[in-house]
Amino acid sequence: MRKWSWLLIVLMLIGCTRAYKPGTYGSRRVDSPVEYARAAIPGWVRAEKLGLVVPLDRTYEIPGSESRMKLESVWYSPLHTYLLYTTTGDQPLMATFMLAGWGDQPYGQWGPNAYYHGYGAFSDQGFHQVMLLPPVEQPISEDRVEAEIRRWYAMTPDKRDLAEPGTHTGTLRIDLPFREAYLEPPPEQIELDREGSWLGRRLRVDQLEVGVGEVRLHGRIDLLSGESHPGLRADLRFGDTTRKMVAFALGADGRFIATYEPPDEWPAPVSLELSGIGFESGQTLEAVIPWGRFEGKETRVKPANLVVMPFYDGSYRLHRVHPRGVSFEIIRPDRFPRVTPSNGEPRVEFIGPGGETVTNMQQGVGHIGDDKYGISYSFADEASPEMRAAEEITVRFIHPSAVLEMKETWELITR
Protein backbone atom coordinates (compact mmCIF):
# COMPACT_ATOMS: atom_id res chain seq x y z
CA MET A 1 0.00 0.00 0.00
CA ARG A 2 2.85 2.38 0.85
CA LYS A 3 4.39 1.81 -2.61
CA TRP A 4 1.09 2.80 -4.26
CA SER A 5 0.86 5.92 -2.03
CA TRP A 6 4.27 7.10 -3.15
CA LEU A 7 3.28 6.48 -6.77
CA LEU A 8 0.24 8.69 -6.23
CA ILE A 9 2.41 11.48 -4.77
CA VAL A 10 4.82 11.25 -7.72
CA LEU A 11 1.92 11.56 -10.15
CA MET A 12 0.62 14.62 -8.28
CA LEU A 13 4.07 16.20 -8.35
CA ILE A 14 3.97 16.08 -12.13
CA GLY A 15 1.02 18.46 -12.00
CA CYS A 16 2.73 20.86 -9.58
CA THR A 17 3.78 23.87 -11.60
CA ARG A 18 7.32 25.25 -11.47
CA ALA A 19 6.22 28.56 -12.97
CA TYR A 20 3.96 29.43 -10.04
CA LYS A 21 1.72 32.40 -10.81
CA PRO A 22 0.83 34.78 -7.95
CA GLY A 23 -2.82 34.57 -7.00
CA THR A 24 -3.30 30.94 -8.02
CA TYR A 25 -2.27 29.44 -4.65
CA GLY A 26 -1.40 25.75 -4.93
CA SER A 27 2.29 24.89 -4.46
CA ARG A 28 5.52 25.51 -6.30
CA ARG A 29 7.73 22.84 -7.82
CA VAL A 30 11.42 23.16 -6.86
CA ASP A 31 14.62 21.14 -6.99
CA SER A 32 15.53 21.66 -3.33
CA PRO A 33 14.15 23.18 -0.12
CA VAL A 34 16.53 26.13 -0.22
CA GLU A 35 15.29 27.09 -3.69
CA TYR A 36 11.88 27.79 -2.18
CA ALA A 37 13.35 29.72 0.78
CA ARG A 38 15.40 31.94 -1.52
CA ALA A 39 12.31 32.77 -3.59
CA ALA A 40 9.84 33.22 -0.74
CA ILE A 41 11.81 34.95 2.05
CA PRO A 42 13.16 38.46 1.32
CA GLY A 43 16.80 38.71 2.38
CA TRP A 44 17.45 34.94 2.60
CA VAL A 45 19.98 35.08 -0.25
CA ARG A 46 22.02 37.82 1.45
CA ALA A 47 21.74 36.11 4.85
CA GLU A 48 23.19 32.94 3.32
CA LYS A 49 26.14 34.84 1.87
CA LEU A 50 26.87 36.37 5.28
CA GLY A 51 26.67 33.04 7.11
CA LEU A 52 23.52 33.89 9.09
CA VAL A 53 21.46 30.91 7.88
CA VAL A 54 22.24 28.11 10.35
CA PRO A 55 22.13 24.52 8.99
CA LEU A 56 20.23 22.08 11.23
CA ASP A 57 19.69 18.62 9.69
CA ARG A 58 17.38 17.33 12.47
CA THR A 59 14.54 14.87 11.92
CA TYR A 60 11.42 14.30 14.06
CA GLU A 61 8.54 11.86 13.84
CA ILE A 62 5.21 13.73 13.66
CA PRO A 63 3.01 12.23 16.42
CA GLY A 64 -0.08 10.35 15.27
CA SER A 65 1.09 10.05 11.67
CA GLU A 66 3.57 8.20 9.48
CA SER A 67 5.12 11.50 8.40
CA ARG A 68 8.45 12.97 9.42
CA MET A 69 9.74 16.52 9.69
CA LYS A 70 13.31 17.44 8.84
CA LEU A 71 14.55 20.82 10.04
CA GLU A 72 16.76 22.14 7.25
CA SER A 73 17.99 25.52 8.51
CA VAL A 74 17.07 28.56 10.61
CA TRP A 75 17.64 32.30 10.16
CA TYR A 76 17.28 34.53 13.23
CA SER A 77 16.13 37.67 11.43
CA PRO A 78 14.91 40.74 13.38
CA LEU A 79 11.53 40.37 11.64
CA HIS A 80 11.00 36.63 12.20
CA THR A 81 12.80 33.45 13.10
CA TYR A 82 12.59 31.74 9.71
CA LEU A 83 12.62 27.93 10.00
CA LEU A 84 12.95 25.96 6.75
CA TYR A 85 11.70 22.38 6.98
CA THR A 86 10.77 19.37 4.87
CA THR A 87 8.07 16.80 5.59
CA THR A 88 8.00 13.33 4.06
CA GLY A 89 5.91 10.17 4.35
CA ASP A 90 2.75 8.77 2.81
CA GLN A 91 1.06 12.11 3.50
CA PRO A 92 3.27 15.26 3.62
CA LEU A 93 2.10 17.70 6.29
CA MET A 94 2.42 21.48 6.74
CA ALA A 95 2.69 22.96 10.25
CA THR A 96 -0.22 25.38 10.76
CA PHE A 97 -0.39 26.16 14.51
CA MET A 98 2.79 26.70 16.45
CA LEU A 99 3.90 28.33 19.72
CA ALA A 100 7.38 29.65 20.41
CA GLY A 101 8.92 29.41 23.85
CA TRP A 102 10.17 33.00 23.64
CA GLY A 103 8.94 36.51 22.96
CA ASP A 104 5.89 38.50 24.06
CA GLN A 105 3.85 37.25 21.09
CA PRO A 106 4.60 33.50 20.91
CA TYR A 107 2.31 32.60 18.03
CA GLY A 108 3.97 31.77 14.73
CA GLN A 109 2.76 31.88 11.13
CA TRP A 110 2.61 28.82 8.91
CA GLY A 111 4.45 30.45 6.02
CA PRO A 112 4.99 33.50 3.81
CA ASN A 113 2.15 35.15 1.91
CA ALA A 114 0.41 32.36 -0.01
CA TYR A 115 -0.85 34.77 -2.67
CA TYR A 116 2.71 35.42 -3.83
CA HIS A 117 4.45 32.18 -2.85
CA GLY A 118 1.84 29.45 -2.75
CA TYR A 119 1.34 26.85 -0.04
CA GLY A 120 4.99 25.84 0.14
CA ALA A 121 6.74 23.71 -2.47
CA PHE A 122 7.26 20.10 -3.52
CA SER A 123 10.43 18.43 -4.74
CA ASP A 124 11.66 14.85 -5.02
CA GLN A 125 12.72 15.23 -1.36
CA GLY A 126 9.20 15.98 -0.05
CA PHE A 127 7.14 19.04 0.89
CA HIS A 128 8.96 22.24 1.89
CA GLN A 129 7.81 25.29 3.83
CA VAL A 130 9.27 28.13 5.91
CA MET A 131 7.74 28.58 9.34
CA LEU A 132 7.65 32.19 10.61
CA LEU A 133 8.32 32.24 14.37
CA PRO A 134 8.81 35.34 16.55
CA PRO A 135 12.25 37.00 16.43
CA VAL A 136 14.71 36.10 19.17
CA GLU A 137 16.18 39.12 20.92
CA GLN A 138 19.00 39.48 23.40
CA PRO A 139 19.50 39.07 26.28
CA ILE A 140 18.91 35.32 26.33
CA SER A 141 20.95 32.99 28.51
CA GLU A 142 20.09 29.63 26.91
CA ASP A 143 22.05 28.07 24.06
CA ARG A 144 18.81 26.80 22.49
CA VAL A 145 15.20 27.86 22.05
CA GLU A 146 12.13 25.64 21.93
CA ALA A 147 8.89 25.68 19.94
CA GLU A 148 5.76 23.54 19.86
CA ILE A 149 3.74 22.57 16.78
CA ARG A 150 0.17 21.46 17.49
CA ARG A 151 -1.70 21.32 14.19
CA TRP A 152 -0.92 20.33 10.63
CA TYR A 153 -2.48 20.25 7.18
CA ALA A 154 -2.20 17.35 4.78
CA MET A 155 -0.67 18.80 1.61
CA THR A 156 -0.90 17.94 -2.06
CA PRO A 157 0.61 19.91 -4.99
CA ASP A 158 -2.81 20.99 -6.25
CA LYS A 159 -4.27 22.05 -2.89
CA ARG A 160 -5.98 25.43 -3.28
CA ASP A 161 -7.85 25.97 -0.03
CA LEU A 162 -6.59 25.32 3.49
CA ALA A 163 -10.21 24.95 4.60
CA GLU A 164 -10.32 21.64 2.75
CA PRO A 165 -10.35 18.48 4.90
CA GLY A 166 -6.94 17.37 6.02
CA THR A 167 -6.32 18.81 9.48
CA HIS A 168 -4.05 16.65 11.64
CA THR A 169 -3.54 17.19 15.37
CA GLY A 170 -0.31 16.00 16.93
CA THR A 171 1.94 17.98 19.28
CA LEU A 172 5.61 18.04 18.31
CA ARG A 173 8.25 19.84 20.39
CA ILE A 174 11.38 20.99 18.64
CA ASP A 175 14.52 22.78 19.83
CA LEU A 176 16.81 25.06 17.86
CA PRO A 177 20.44 25.97 18.61
CA PHE A 178 21.00 29.63 19.45
CA ARG A 179 24.15 31.72 19.70
CA GLU A 180 24.64 35.46 19.79
CA ALA A 181 26.74 35.05 16.63
CA TYR A 182 23.59 33.93 14.79
CA LEU A 183 22.09 37.43 15.15
CA GLU A 184 22.81 39.92 12.41
CA PRO A 185 25.31 42.79 12.81
CA PRO A 186 24.14 46.41 13.26
CA PRO A 187 22.53 47.90 10.13
CA GLU A 188 24.21 50.36 7.82
CA GLN A 189 22.91 53.88 8.49
CA ILE A 190 22.53 56.29 5.58
CA GLU A 191 21.55 59.93 6.07
CA LEU A 192 18.85 61.26 3.72
CA ASP A 193 17.48 64.72 2.98
CA ARG A 194 14.27 64.53 0.97
CA GLU A 195 11.06 66.47 1.52
CA GLY A 196 7.78 67.06 -0.28
CA SER A 197 4.39 68.66 0.33
CA TRP A 198 0.92 68.13 -1.12
CA LEU A 199 -2.26 70.08 -0.31
CA GLY A 200 -0.71 71.47 2.87
CA ARG A 201 0.63 68.19 4.29
CA ARG A 202 4.36 67.53 4.39
CA LEU A 203 6.59 64.44 4.33
CA ARG A 204 10.31 64.37 5.15
CA VAL A 205 12.64 61.34 5.18
CA ASP A 206 16.04 61.71 6.84
CA GLN A 207 17.59 58.29 7.48
CA LEU A 208 17.65 54.78 6.04
CA GLU A 209 18.89 51.79 8.06
CA VAL A 210 19.70 48.77 5.87
CA GLY A 211 20.14 45.51 7.74
CA VAL A 212 20.24 41.94 6.52
CA GLY A 213 16.79 41.07 7.87
CA GLU A 214 14.97 44.41 7.77
CA VAL A 215 15.17 47.97 6.47
CA ARG A 216 13.96 50.96 8.47
CA LEU A 217 13.04 54.35 7.01
CA HIS A 218 12.99 57.32 9.41
CA GLY A 219 11.07 60.52 8.80
CA ARG A 220 8.35 62.94 9.79
CA ILE A 221 4.80 63.71 8.62
CA ASP A 222 3.13 67.09 9.25
CA LEU A 223 -0.66 67.36 8.88
CA LEU A 224 -3.16 70.20 9.01
CA SER A 225 -4.72 71.38 12.26
CA GLY A 226 -7.32 68.92 13.57
CA GLU A 227 -5.81 65.94 11.71
CA SER A 228 -3.95 63.20 13.58
CA HIS A 229 -2.45 59.68 13.52
CA PRO A 230 -0.65 59.86 10.16
CA GLY A 231 0.50 56.72 8.36
CA LEU A 232 2.77 56.43 5.34
CA ARG A 233 1.74 54.44 2.26
CA ALA A 234 4.85 53.68 0.25
CA ASP A 235 7.02 50.86 -1.07
CA LEU A 236 10.82 50.75 -1.17
CA ARG A 237 12.48 49.66 -4.38
CA PHE A 238 15.99 48.17 -4.37
CA GLY A 239 17.23 48.04 -7.94
CA ASP A 240 14.44 46.19 -9.79
CA THR A 241 12.89 44.63 -6.67
CA THR A 242 10.03 46.16 -4.68
CA ARG A 243 9.77 45.55 -0.93
CA LYS A 244 6.61 46.06 1.12
CA MET A 245 6.21 47.87 4.42
CA VAL A 246 5.65 45.42 7.27
CA ALA A 247 5.40 47.81 10.25
CA PHE A 248 4.85 51.49 10.96
CA ALA A 249 5.66 53.09 14.32
CA LEU A 250 4.51 56.64 15.04
CA GLY A 251 6.31 58.74 17.64
CA ALA A 252 6.03 62.27 18.96
CA ASP A 253 5.58 65.27 16.65
CA GLY A 254 4.83 63.14 13.61
CA ARG A 255 8.15 61.26 13.71
CA PHE A 256 7.91 57.74 12.31
CA ILE A 257 9.87 54.56 11.58
CA ALA A 258 8.62 52.49 8.66
CA THR A 259 9.98 48.93 8.55
CA TYR A 260 10.38 47.10 5.24
CA GLU A 261 11.37 43.69 3.98
CA PRO A 262 15.11 43.59 3.17
CA PRO A 263 16.79 43.31 -0.24
CA ASP A 264 18.62 40.21 -1.44
CA GLU A 265 21.47 42.30 -2.86
CA TRP A 266 23.23 45.23 -1.20
CA PRO A 267 24.43 47.85 -2.01
CA ALA A 268 21.82 48.81 -4.58
CA PRO A 269 19.96 51.89 -5.85
CA VAL A 270 17.00 52.74 -3.59
CA SER A 271 13.82 54.61 -4.45
CA LEU A 272 10.68 55.39 -2.44
CA GLU A 273 7.44 54.78 -4.36
CA LEU A 274 4.89 57.04 -2.68
CA SER A 275 1.16 56.40 -2.92
CA GLY A 276 -0.34 58.18 0.07
CA ILE A 277 -0.49 59.45 3.64
CA GLY A 278 -3.39 58.22 5.73
CA PHE A 279 -4.71 60.11 8.75
CA GLU A 280 -7.69 60.56 11.04
CA SER A 281 -9.77 63.67 10.44
CA GLY A 282 -11.24 65.75 13.20
CA GLN A 283 -14.53 66.09 11.35
CA THR A 284 -18.01 64.80 12.12
CA LEU A 285 -20.23 64.25 9.08
CA GLU A 286 -24.01 64.15 9.35
CA ALA A 287 -26.91 63.57 6.98
CA VAL A 288 -30.61 62.70 7.13
CA ILE A 289 -31.78 59.55 5.32
CA PRO A 290 -35.45 59.61 4.13
CA TRP A 291 -35.86 56.07 5.44
CA GLY A 292 -39.64 55.86 5.14
CA ARG A 293 -39.50 56.81 1.47
CA PHE A 294 -38.12 53.37 0.58
CA GLU A 295 -40.91 51.44 2.37
CA GLY A 296 -38.58 48.73 3.66
CA LYS A 297 -37.66 47.55 0.15
CA GLU A 298 -34.23 47.01 -1.31
CA THR A 299 -33.71 50.00 -3.57
CA ARG A 300 -30.94 51.68 -5.49
CA VAL A 301 -31.13 55.31 -4.48
CA LYS A 302 -32.35 57.76 -7.12
CA PRO A 303 -31.44 60.48 -7.76
CA ALA A 304 -27.85 59.42 -7.05
CA ASN A 305 -27.10 62.62 -5.14
CA LEU A 306 -30.13 62.33 -2.84
CA VAL A 307 -27.92 62.00 0.27
CA VAL A 308 -24.27 63.09 0.02
CA MET A 309 -21.76 63.83 2.77
CA PRO A 310 -18.84 65.82 1.28
CA PHE A 311 -15.45 64.92 2.75
CA TYR A 312 -12.34 66.79 1.55
CA ASP A 313 -12.06 66.19 -2.23
CA GLY A 314 -14.42 63.18 -2.13
CA SER A 315 -17.65 62.21 -0.44
CA TYR A 316 -19.84 59.44 0.96
CA ARG A 317 -22.94 59.02 -1.22
CA LEU A 318 -25.99 56.96 -0.24
CA HIS A 319 -26.15 54.26 -2.90
CA ARG A 320 -28.51 51.51 -1.76
CA VAL A 321 -31.15 51.00 0.91
CA HIS A 322 -32.39 47.58 2.04
CA PRO A 323 -34.54 46.34 4.94
CA ARG A 324 -31.52 45.78 7.18
CA GLY A 325 -29.67 49.04 6.50
CA VAL A 326 -27.83 51.14 3.95
CA SER A 327 -24.74 51.28 1.74
CA PHE A 328 -22.64 54.37 1.03
CA GLU A 329 -20.48 54.64 -2.06
CA ILE A 330 -17.05 56.23 -1.60
CA ILE A 331 -16.56 58.92 -4.25
CA ARG A 332 -13.06 59.95 -5.36
CA PRO A 333 -12.21 62.48 -8.07
CA ASP A 334 -10.03 61.39 -10.97
CA ARG A 335 -7.03 63.55 -10.17
CA PHE A 336 -3.85 63.54 -8.05
CA PRO A 337 -2.93 64.65 -5.50
CA ARG A 338 -6.27 64.33 -3.71
CA VAL A 339 -7.65 63.86 -0.20
CA THR A 340 -10.54 61.39 -0.04
CA PRO A 341 -12.22 58.94 2.33
CA SER A 342 -9.99 55.99 3.18
CA ASN A 343 -11.18 52.41 2.87
CA GLY A 344 -11.67 52.20 6.63
CA GLU A 345 -14.98 51.99 8.45
CA PRO A 346 -15.84 55.28 10.20
CA ARG A 347 -17.18 55.21 13.73
CA VAL A 348 -20.90 55.63 13.07
CA GLU A 349 -24.17 56.49 14.79
CA PHE A 350 -27.67 55.95 13.39
CA ILE A 351 -30.18 58.10 15.28
CA GLY A 352 -33.96 57.73 15.27
CA PRO A 353 -36.53 60.51 15.80
CA GLY A 354 -36.81 59.80 19.53
CA GLY A 355 -33.06 59.93 20.06
CA GLU A 356 -32.58 56.16 19.92
CA THR A 357 -29.00 55.60 18.78
CA VAL A 358 -27.51 52.49 17.21
CA THR A 359 -23.71 52.22 17.27
CA ASN A 360 -23.07 48.47 17.38
CA MET A 361 -24.02 46.72 14.15
CA GLN A 362 -22.77 44.48 11.35
CA GLN A 363 -20.74 46.51 8.86
CA GLY A 364 -18.18 46.05 6.14
CA VAL A 365 -16.09 47.75 3.46
CA GLY A 366 -15.90 46.45 -0.10
CA HIS A 367 -18.00 46.08 -3.21
CA ILE A 368 -21.58 47.15 -2.57
CA GLY A 369 -23.12 46.18 -5.93
CA ASP A 370 -23.41 47.87 -9.33
CA ASP A 371 -19.58 47.94 -9.59
CA LYS A 372 -19.45 50.38 -6.70
CA TYR A 373 -17.06 50.39 -3.73
CA GLY A 374 -18.10 51.60 -0.31
CA ILE A 375 -19.39 50.80 3.18
CA SER A 376 -22.47 48.87 4.27
CA TYR A 377 -24.24 49.10 7.65
CA SER A 378 -26.95 46.74 8.92
CA PHE A 379 -28.18 49.08 11.64
CA ALA A 380 -31.85 48.05 11.39
CA ASP A 381 -31.03 44.65 12.91
CA GLU A 382 -30.24 46.42 16.18
CA ALA A 383 -32.97 49.10 16.05
CA SER A 384 -36.36 49.04 17.75
CA PRO A 385 -39.56 48.55 15.71
CA GLU A 386 -40.30 52.25 16.21
CA MET A 387 -36.96 53.29 14.75
CA ARG A 388 -37.32 50.91 11.80
CA ALA A 389 -40.71 52.51 11.07
CA ALA A 390 -39.35 56.08 11.21
CA GLU A 391 -39.66 58.43 8.24
CA GLU A 392 -36.19 59.87 8.77
CA ILE A 393 -32.99 58.53 10.33
CA THR A 394 -29.88 60.60 10.95
CA VAL A 395 -26.49 59.10 10.18
CA ARG A 396 -23.34 60.49 11.74
CA PHE A 397 -19.72 59.61 10.85
CA ILE A 398 -17.35 60.54 13.69
CA HIS A 399 -13.74 61.44 12.81
CA PRO A 400 -13.62 59.36 9.62
CA SER A 401 -10.16 58.54 8.32
CA ALA A 402 -8.87 60.05 5.09
CA VAL A 403 -5.97 59.51 2.75
CA LEU A 404 -3.85 62.01 0.88
CA GLU A 405 -3.13 60.18 -2.38
CA MET A 406 -0.26 60.99 -4.70
CA LYS A 407 1.85 59.15 -7.26
CA GLU A 408 5.52 60.03 -6.90
CA THR A 409 8.85 58.24 -6.83
CA TRP A 410 11.80 59.65 -4.87
CA GLU A 411 15.30 58.50 -5.71
CA LEU A 412 16.96 58.08 -2.31
CA ILE A 413 20.23 56.32 -3.21
CA THR A 414 21.62 56.23 -6.74
CA ARG A 415 24.72 54.07 -6.29
C-alpha positions in Angstrom: 0.0 0.0 0.0 2.8 2.4 0.9 4.4 1.8 -2.6 1.1 2.8 -4.3 0.9 5.9 -2.0 4.3 7.1 -3.1 3.3 6.5 -6.8 0.2 8.7 -6.2 2.4 11.5 -4.8 4.8 11.3 -7.7 1.9 11.6 -10.1 0.6 14.6 -8.3 4.1 16.2 -8.3 4.0 16.1 -12.1 1.0 18.5 -12.0 2.7 20.9 -9.6 3.8 23.9 -11.6 7.3 25.2 -11.5 6.2 28.6 -13.0 4.0 29.4 -10.0 1.7 32.4 -10.8 0.8 34.8 -7.9 -2.8 34.6 -7.0 -3.3 30.9 -8.0 -2.3 29.4 -4.7 -1.4 25.7 -4.9 2.3 24.9 -4.5 5.5 25.5 -6.3 7.7 22.8 -7.8 11.4 23.2 -6.9 14.6 21.1 -7.0 15.5 21.7 -3.3 14.2 23.2 -0.1 16.5 26.1 -0.2 15.3 27.1 -3.7 11.9 27.8 -2.2 13.3 29.7 0.8 15.4 31.9 -1.5 12.3 32.8 -3.6 9.8 33.2 -0.7 11.8 34.9 2.1 13.2 38.5 1.3 16.8 38.7 2.4 17.4 34.9 2.6 20.0 35.1 -0.2 22.0 37.8 1.4 21.7 36.1 4.8 23.2 32.9 3.3 26.1 34.8 1.9 26.9 36.4 5.3 26.7 33.0 7.1 23.5 33.9 9.1 21.5 30.9 7.9 22.2 28.1 10.3 22.1 24.5 9.0 20.2 22.1 11.2 19.7 18.6 9.7 17.4 17.3 12.5 14.5 14.9 11.9 11.4 14.3 14.1 8.5 11.9 13.8 5.2 13.7 13.7 3.0 12.2 16.4 -0.1 10.3 15.3 1.1 10.1 11.7 3.6 8.2 9.5 5.1 11.5 8.4 8.5 13.0 9.4 9.7 16.5 9.7 13.3 17.4 8.8 14.6 20.8 10.0 16.8 22.1 7.2 18.0 25.5 8.5 17.1 28.6 10.6 17.6 32.3 10.2 17.3 34.5 13.2 16.1 37.7 11.4 14.9 40.7 13.4 11.5 40.4 11.6 11.0 36.6 12.2 12.8 33.5 13.1 12.6 31.7 9.7 12.6 27.9 10.0 13.0 26.0 6.8 11.7 22.4 7.0 10.8 19.4 4.9 8.1 16.8 5.6 8.0 13.3 4.1 5.9 10.2 4.3 2.8 8.8 2.8 1.1 12.1 3.5 3.3 15.3 3.6 2.1 17.7 6.3 2.4 21.5 6.7 2.7 23.0 10.2 -0.2 25.4 10.8 -0.4 26.2 14.5 2.8 26.7 16.5 3.9 28.3 19.7 7.4 29.6 20.4 8.9 29.4 23.9 10.2 33.0 23.6 8.9 36.5 23.0 5.9 38.5 24.1 3.9 37.2 21.1 4.6 33.5 20.9 2.3 32.6 18.0 4.0 31.8 14.7 2.8 31.9 11.1 2.6 28.8 8.9 4.4 30.4 6.0 5.0 33.5 3.8 2.2 35.2 1.9 0.4 32.4 0.0 -0.9 34.8 -2.7 2.7 35.4 -3.8 4.5 32.2 -2.8 1.8 29.4 -2.8 1.3 26.8 0.0 5.0 25.8 0.1 6.7 23.7 -2.5 7.3 20.1 -3.5 10.4 18.4 -4.7 11.7 14.9 -5.0 12.7 15.2 -1.4 9.2 16.0 -0.1 7.1 19.0 0.9 9.0 22.2 1.9 7.8 25.3 3.8 9.3 28.1 5.9 7.7 28.6 9.3 7.7 32.2 10.6 8.3 32.2 14.4 8.8 35.3 16.5 12.2 37.0 16.4 14.7 36.1 19.2 16.2 39.1 20.9 19.0 39.5 23.4 19.5 39.1 26.3 18.9 35.3 26.3 21.0 33.0 28.5 20.1 29.6 26.9 22.0 28.1 24.1 18.8 26.8 22.5 15.2 27.9 22.1 12.1 25.6 21.9 8.9 25.7 19.9 5.8 23.5 19.9 3.7 22.6 16.8 0.2 21.5 17.5 -1.7 21.3 14.2 -0.9 20.3 10.6 -2.5 20.2 7.2 -2.2 17.3 4.8 -0.7 18.8 1.6 -0.9 17.9 -2.1 0.6 19.9 -5.0 -2.8 21.0 -6.2 -4.3 22.1 -2.9 -6.0 25.4 -3.3 -7.9 26.0 0.0 -6.6 25.3 3.5 -10.2 25.0 4.6 -10.3 21.6 2.8 -10.4 18.5 4.9 -6.9 17.4 6.0 -6.3 18.8 9.5 -4.1 16.7 11.6 -3.5 17.2 15.4 -0.3 16.0 16.9 1.9 18.0 19.3 5.6 18.0 18.3 8.3 19.8 20.4 11.4 21.0 18.6 14.5 22.8 19.8 16.8 25.1 17.9 20.4 26.0 18.6 21.0 29.6 19.4 24.1 31.7 19.7 24.6 35.5 19.8 26.7 35.1 16.6 23.6 33.9 14.8 22.1 37.4 15.2 22.8 39.9 12.4 25.3 42.8 12.8 24.1 46.4 13.3 22.5 47.9 10.1 24.2 50.4 7.8 22.9 53.9 8.5 22.5 56.3 5.6 21.5 59.9 6.1 18.8 61.3 3.7 17.5 64.7 3.0 14.3 64.5 1.0 11.1 66.5 1.5 7.8 67.1 -0.3 4.4 68.7 0.3 0.9 68.1 -1.1 -2.3 70.1 -0.3 -0.7 71.5 2.9 0.6 68.2 4.3 4.4 67.5 4.4 6.6 64.4 4.3 10.3 64.4 5.1 12.6 61.3 5.2 16.0 61.7 6.8 17.6 58.3 7.5 17.7 54.8 6.0 18.9 51.8 8.1 19.7 48.8 5.9 20.1 45.5 7.7 20.2 41.9 6.5 16.8 41.1 7.9 15.0 44.4 7.8 15.2 48.0 6.5 14.0 51.0 8.5 13.0 54.4 7.0 13.0 57.3 9.4 11.1 60.5 8.8 8.3 62.9 9.8 4.8 63.7 8.6 3.1 67.1 9.3 -0.7 67.4 8.9 -3.2 70.2 9.0 -4.7 71.4 12.3 -7.3 68.9 13.6 -5.8 65.9 11.7 -3.9 63.2 13.6 -2.5 59.7 13.5 -0.6 59.9 10.2 0.5 56.7 8.4 2.8 56.4 5.3 1.7 54.4 2.3 4.8 53.7 0.2 7.0 50.9 -1.1 10.8 50.7 -1.2 12.5 49.7 -4.4 16.0 48.2 -4.4 17.2 48.0 -7.9 14.4 46.2 -9.8 12.9 44.6 -6.7 10.0 46.2 -4.7 9.8 45.6 -0.9 6.6 46.1 1.1 6.2 47.9 4.4 5.6 45.4 7.3 5.4 47.8 10.2 4.9 51.5 11.0 5.7 53.1 14.3 4.5 56.6 15.0 6.3 58.7 17.6 6.0 62.3 19.0 5.6 65.3 16.7 4.8 63.1 13.6 8.2 61.3 13.7 7.9 57.7 12.3 9.9 54.6 11.6 8.6 52.5 8.7 10.0 48.9 8.6 10.4 47.1 5.2 11.4 43.7 4.0 15.1 43.6 3.2 16.8 43.3 -0.2 18.6 40.2 -1.4 21.5 42.3 -2.9 23.2 45.2 -1.2 24.4 47.9 -2.0 21.8 48.8 -4.6 20.0 51.9 -5.8 17.0 52.7 -3.6 13.8 54.6 -4.4 10.7 55.4 -2.4 7.4 54.8 -4.4 4.9 57.0 -2.7 1.2 56.4 -2.9 -0.3 58.2 0.1 -0.5 59.4 3.6 -3.4 58.2 5.7 -4.7 60.1 8.8 -7.7 60.6 11.0 -9.8 63.7 10.4 -11.2 65.8 13.2 -14.5 66.1 11.3 -18.0 64.8 12.1 -20.2 64.2 9.1 -24.0 64.2 9.3 -26.9 63.6 7.0 -30.6 62.7 7.1 -31.8 59.6 5.3 -35.4 59.6 4.1 -35.9 56.1 5.4 -39.6 55.9 5.1 -39.5 56.8 1.5 -38.1 53.4 0.6 -40.9 51.4 2.4 -38.6 48.7 3.7 -37.7 47.6 0.1 -34.2 47.0 -1.3 -33.7 50.0 -3.6 -30.9 51.7 -5.5 -31.1 55.3 -4.5 -32.3 57.8 -7.1 -31.4 60.5 -7.8 -27.9 59.4 -7.0 -27.1 62.6 -5.1 -30.1 62.3 -2.8 -27.9 62.0 0.3 -24.3 63.1 0.0 -21.8 63.8 2.8 -18.8 65.8 1.3 -15.5 64.9 2.7 -12.3 66.8 1.6 -12.1 66.2 -2.2 -14.4 63.2 -2.1 -17.7 62.2 -0.4 -19.8 59.4 1.0 -22.9 59.0 -1.2 -26.0 57.0 -0.2 -26.1 54.3 -2.9 -28.5 51.5 -1.8 -31.1 51.0 0.9 -32.4 47.6 2.0 -34.5 46.3 4.9 -31.5 45.8 7.2 -29.7 49.0 6.5 -27.8 51.1 3.9 -24.7 51.3 1.7 -22.6 54.4 1.0 -20.5 54.6 -2.1 -17.0 56.2 -1.6 -16.6 58.9 -4.2 -13.1 60.0 -5.4 -12.2 62.5 -8.1 -10.0 61.4 -11.0 -7.0 63.6 -10.2 -3.9 63.5 -8.1 -2.9 64.6 -5.5 -6.3 64.3 -3.7 -7.6 63.9 -0.2 -10.5 61.4 0.0 -12.2 58.9 2.3 -10.0 56.0 3.2 -11.2 52.4 2.9 -11.7 52.2 6.6 -15.0 52.0 8.5 -15.8 55.3 10.2 -17.2 55.2 13.7 -20.9 55.6 13.1 -24.2 56.5 14.8 -27.7 56.0 13.4 -30.2 58.1 15.3 -34.0 57.7 15.3 -36.5 60.5 15.8 -36.8 59.8 19.5 -33.1 59.9 20.1 -32.6 56.2 19.9 -29.0 55.6 18.8 -27.5 52.5 17.2 -23.7 52.2 17.3 -23.1 48.5 17.4 -24.0 46.7 14.1 -22.8 44.5 11.4 -20.7 46.5 8.9 -18.2 46.1 6.1 -16.1 47.7 3.5 -15.9 46.5 -0.1 -18.0 46.1 -3.2 -21.6 47.2 -2.6 -23.1 46.2 -5.9 -23.4 47.9 -9.3 -19.6 47.9 -9.6 -19.5 50.4 -6.7 -17.1 50.4 -3.7 -18.1 51.6 -0.3 -19.4 50.8 3.2 -22.5 48.9 4.3 -24.2 49.1 7.6 -26.9 46.7 8.9 -28.2 49.1 11.6 -31.8 48.1 11.4 -31.0 44.6 12.9 -30.2 46.4 16.2 -33.0 49.1 16.0 -36.4 49.0 17.8 -39.6 48.6 15.7 -40.3 52.2 16.2 -37.0 53.3 14.7 -37.3 50.9 11.8 -40.7 52.5 11.1 -39.3 56.1 11.2 -39.7 58.4 8.2 -36.2 59.9 8.8 -33.0 58.5 10.3 -29.9 60.6 10.9 -26.5 59.1 10.2 -23.3 60.5 11.7 -19.7 59.6 10.8 -17.3 60.5 13.7 -13.7 61.4 12.8 -13.6 59.4 9.6 -10.2 58.5 8.3 -8.9 60.1 5.1 -6.0 59.5 2.8 -3.9 62.0 0.9 -3.1 60.2 -2.4 -0.3 61.0 -4.7 1.9 59.2 -7.3 5.5 60.0 -6.9 8.9 58.2 -6.8 11.8 59.6 -4.9 15.3 58.5 -5.7 17.0 58.1 -2.3 20.2 56.3 -3.2 21.6 56.2 -6.7 24.7 54.1 -6.3 
